[in-house]
């Protein structure tokens, strides 16, 4: 079964940190560009970061650059997002997404980002930031 499971969300105060994890099963994440997409209530889905598959190069939108760090752990088949200096504008449901769909995946959400289309199908993980 092809799965992407996000975890690590929670509630923190402004300026706090969280580490999100995306664990894949049924396929190897190291073959894909992997990104994080977030959706806040009443707002459009937003692709905030990706990491390439060939050289693990990270990319970020300006809103999170310098605060968030995306990384891979190929041995664990995971991609992580370290979120530091969380701000009141960061609360959202965060989804892990891939640039292509694994074989056998038919139910997904497509998001257009500055880096192209990303696809996710997990439940996401909620991030809340309080002042």
N, C-alpha and C positions, 0 to 999 in steps of 0.2 A: 504494500500500500504506500502510495506516494504522499508524504506528509511534510508540512513545514509547521513547526510548533514554536511560537514565540513565548518567552517568559521573562521575568525580571522586572516587570512593571510594579508600580506601587505609588505611594503618596509620600512626597518629601516637601520640605520647605524650600522657598526660593534660595538659590545658591547651593542647594544640595546636589547629590549625585545618584545616579542609578546605572546599572549595567544590564542591558537587555541582551538576551541570547536567542538565537534562531537555530533550532535543531532540525536537521533534515533526516528523513528516513525513506528508504525505497529508491533513492538516487544519490549521486555524489555532488555536493555543492561546489566542489573545486572545479567542475566543468562549466560553471555558470558565473556570469556577472551577477552579484547579489546586492540588493539594496534594501533600504528601509523607507517605508512610506508611512505617513501619519495622516490621521483625519481627526480634526477637532470638530465639536458640534457646530453645525451651521456653516462649516467651511469646506472648501474643495479638498480632495485628497492631494497630498503634497509629497513628492519624492524628495527626501532630504539628504540622502547619501548613497553612494554605491562603492563597491570594491570590485576591481576587475579580476578576471579569472586567471589571466596569464602571468601578471606580475604583481598582483594584489595591490594595485595602486588605488588609493582612496580619493573620492571626490565628495564635495559637500556643497550645499547651498549656503549662501552668505549668512542666513539666519542662524546656522549652527556651527559654522566654521570657527575653529579655535576653541570650541567647547565640547564637541562630540568627536569621538574617535571610533572608526569602524575597523574591524580586524577579522581575520579568518583563523580558525583552528581546524585545519584539514584532517588531523588525526581524529578529532571528535566530530567531524562533519558539521561544524557549526560556524556561524558568523555572529559576531558580537557588536554591540554598540554601547560604548562607554559614554554616558551623558553627564557632563559636569556643568557646574554653574547654571543649573536649571532656572528658567525664567517663567514668569506668569503666562507667557505666550506659548510655552512648550506643551502644556497638557493636551493629550490626544490619545487615541488608540493607535498604537504603533504596529505596523505589519512588516514582516520580512517578505521580500519579493525577488523574483528572478527575471532575467532578461529573456529567457525562453522557457517554454513549458516542458517539463519532463514528459516522457512518453506515458500515456495513460491518464493524463490530467485533463479533465474536461470541464470542471466547474471551477471558475476562477474569476477574479476581478482584474481588469486591465487598467493601468494607470499610465498616462502620458507624462513623462518627466523631461527635464532638460537633457537627459542622457538617452532618451528614447523610451520605448514602452517597457514597463515592468508589469509582472503578473504576481498576484498573491492569492492564496486560498486558505490561509490559516485564520484563526479566531482573533489574532492580535493580542496585544497586552496593553492594559490601561496605565497611562502615566498621569498623575495628578500632582500639581505644584501649588502649595498654599503659601500665602504671605505671612 
